[in-house]
């Protein structure tokens, strides 16, 4: 997907990108907290993981990289993203 914008729209895009980054962080935190109720509502964690995947995917499309890439070679963010890819894309096609 291309995100070419005019100079006039660049400020709006930066604001939206910042909000998307904050949203991805919030979703990630909520998904972590949802582990505590996995017995009663396992779907909550799974759906939050899917929401995080799509927020992270959009950030990667704009930035051209992972939102938290580690320079050590292995990246937990990239590993989680790749782990969720097939399931999340399947859910995304259903929406």
Secondary structure, DSSP 8 states (H G I E B T S, - for coil): ------HHHHHHHHHHHHHHHHHHHHHHHHHHHHGGGTTT-HHHHHHHHHHHHHHHHHHHHHHSS-TT--TTS--HHHHHHHHHHHHHHHHHHH-
